[in-house]
Structures are given as C-alpha cells and as structure tokens.
Amino acid sequence: MFKDRYQLLNLLELKIPIFKFGKESLRAVKNVGVLLNESGSYEQISPIVFDVASQLKLKTKIFDFDPIGEKDNQIRLLDHFESLAKIFNEKLEIIQGSENPIREFKKEKDILQILPLKTKMFRKRSFIKFFYTNSDLVSFDMNKFNQILIPVSDE
C-alpha cells in the first residue's frame, strides 16, 4: 500500500493514525516504545503515546540515546514526557545512553513503537540506508516492531 504514490497521498491527506504491522507478534506486546529524535514532533505525539499505553494497559518506555551529545532539547522533552506520565498516572521508564540508538532499540522485544508520521518517511531511499542519521526513517524501515504512525504538522 505504501508503494502506490496516489494511494499514499490520499492516505496522508486524511491525517489519521496508521497502524503498521511488524514481524513481532501483536499479542506479545508488553510496552509502548518511543525512540526520541527531534523534539517538535515528539511533543505533538506525546499525549497520544500515553493515551495508547493507558488504554492498552502497557508500560511506556522512552529511549533517549544521544551519540552526538545534544542534551538541551532532550532534557526539556524528557521533562515533558515525565509531566504527562504524572497527568495520565502512567508508569514511565526512560532508557538513556550514548550508543547507537537503532542498534540498542533493536535489542528490545515486545514493543509497540509509536512514531510521528511524516511524508519524508515514504520517499524512496537509496541502498545506502546505513548512512542515515534520522532514527525515525531507520525505525520506519526496520519492520521489527508493530508501529503506530501519528500524523504531525511539519511546521
């Protein structure tokens, strides 16, 4: 469905969440996982993360890997997630490190990943995928986890 450009544009115009099946069993899901990337789009989807987790009775895991060392925006974003966890009365586990985020995230099991839905996710990418630094694009291409893609404004 993602390969047909016309259908894809229609789908993106609807601005509704999309569920993408992964290789892991949906029944085995125990956690909602968010691999942080850029703060703007993750602030937009943060209430939905906790809403999904509370309705499915799952624990929320936030993965904050910062191999480059850009801490300022991440600290503010983590504070935002912690505040929302208190509002939703949800358990929140924050996993931090300076390792490669995708490599560390691949080690996880039984995760329902929530990502911001962006049009650039559906652009054709070359065979040199391992040079990408945008964890959203790499996660989208990974197909290990079941994913919920939440539309965000591109501003």
N, C-alpha and C positions, 0 to 999 in steps of 0.2 A: 504494500500500500504506500510506503514511503518513497518508492521509486517512480510512481506516476506523478509528475510535476503538477498537472492540472488538479488532480485529487488532493494533493498535498496543499496547494494554495487554498483550496476550498476549506480544508480541514483547519489550517492555520487562521483563516478569517473568522471561523466560528469562535475562537478564543475560549475553548473549553479544555479541561484537562484530558490528557491522553494516557491510557494505560498501555505499557509495552511489556510483553512477556519476555522473561529471561530464561536461562537454562535451569535455574534452580526451581524447585517445587514451590508453588504459591502456598501450599499447606504448611510448609516448613518455616515460613516467615515468623521471626520472633522479634525483630527490631525494625524500626524505621531509621534509615541511614541518610545522612546529608553530608556530602563531601564539599566543604566550603571552597569557593573560588573567589568571585568578586562580590563585594558587599551589597551593592544596589539590588541585584536580582534576588539575592537570598533574603534580604529584608522583606521583599514583596511576598515571597512564598512561605516565610516563617510561620504565620498563623495557620496556614493550611497544613504544614508539617505536624503541628501539634493537634490539629483537628483530626487528621487521619489517624495519628497514633492513639488518640483517646477513643475514637470510635472503634478502632480495631483492637483496642486494649494491648498495644505494643509499646515497648520502651523506645525512646528516641536516643540515637547515637549521632553526635556531631563529630565529624572528622576534620580536624584543623591541622593540616600538615603544611608547613611553611619552609620549603627548602631554600627560598630566596632570602627570607628574613624581613618581610614587610609586615610588621606586627601591629601598627596603629589601627588600621581599619579592621583587622581581625579581632582585636580586643574589644572594640566597640560592638562588633557583630556578635561576638560571644556573649557580651553583656545583654544584648537584645534578646538572644535565644534564652538565656537564663531567666530574664524577666518574664518572658512568655511562658516558660515552663512553670513558673510560680502561678501565673494567672490561670493556666489550664490545669494546674495541680498535677502535672506530669513529671515523671522521673526523666532526668536528662543525664546522659553520660557524654563527657567531652573527652575525646582521644586526641592528644596533641603529639607533635613530633616534628622533626626537620627532615625526615626521609622523603623519598619519592611518594607522593600521595596515592597515585594509582597502584603502584606496587603494594603498598600497605593496605589499601582498600580491597584489593583482590584477595587478600588473605582472609577476609571476613566471610562469614556464612550466614545464611538465613536472614537476609536483609531485603527490605523493600526500599529501594532508593527513590528519593524524591529530588527531581531536578527542575530548574527553570526551563521552560520551553522557549527556544529562540530559533528564528529562521535559519541562522547560520549552521545549526545542527544538521540540517538537511541538504546542505551544499555538498557536492561531490568533492571528496578529498583524495589526494594523490596516494600513491603507495608508500609515501614516507610518513606514515602516521606516527611513528615513534618519535618524531621531532616536535610534535605538538605540545605546547605547554598549558593549554586550556583544559583543565580537568573535566569540564562539562562535556566537551566534544569527545574526549577519550572515554569517559564513562558511558556516554550515549552509544559509542561504537563497541563497547566491551561486550554487551549482551549476556553477562553472567547473571546479573540480578534483575528481578522484576522491577520495573520503573514506572513512576507516575510523573508525567511531564506537565508542569503547571505553567500556563501562559503568563508572561510578564511583559510590561511595557519596555520598549527598547530605549527609552529616554535616559 
